Amino acid sequence: MSTWLNGGVPPTQVAEWAGHSVDVLLRIYAKCIEGQYQAARRRIEDALDAS
């Protein structure tokens, strides 16, 4: 699941596939999510540019 999260699959989707709630998923796997800062910044900037 950490691979899915690090690959950019939304936590809501990973939680559904895993049969967990998002809360449980993030409590377990939050420490495994890494390297998404730049991708998140890019999505925010893209969203702001589109508005």
C-alpha positions, 0 to 999 in steps of 0.5 A, a space after each residue: 500500500 505504501 507503493 500505491 500511496 507513493 505512486 500518487 494513488 489518492 488515500 481514499 482509493 487505497 483505503 477502499 482497496 485495502 478495506 480500511 478507513 482513510 483514518 486507519 490507513 493514514 495512521 499506519 502508512 503516513 510515515 511511509 509516504 515520502 517525496 510527494 512535496 513537489 507533486 503536491 505543489 505542482 497540483 496546487 499551482 496548476 489548480 490556481 492557474 486554471 481558476 
